[in-house]
Amino acid sequence: MSQSASVWMVLGLALLAANLPFLNERLLGLVPLAARTKSLAIRLAELVLLYAVVGAVGLLFERRVGQIAPQGWEFYAVTAALFIVLAFPGFTWRYLMKHRHAHAH
């Protein structure tokens, strides 16, 4: 895989992973929870975990291409901010849009 393709793959994975906590009621999209809805705290914890997973995938791609460049705190601050921006559509859908709820009569 070319370097350009791996960059786009990581960005696409980041977009999906950043929105996953807001688009379902399961833990990491897989494990059903006892509560009917996930709390914001659980969603944010998932967001942090998925940020680390996407970062690990990016690191694996970088390792395949060549030498891994050392990163300072600035790199992690920027990539975390980008990940939060990528999560905005899911957050907006979950918390800022009105949803119809079926009422049992």
Secondary structure, DSSP 8 states (H G I E B T S, - for coil): --HHHHHHHHHHHHHHHHHHHHH-SEETTTEE-SSSS--HHHHHHHHHHHHHHHHHHHHHHHHHHS------HHHHHHHHHHHHHHTHHHHIIIIIS--------
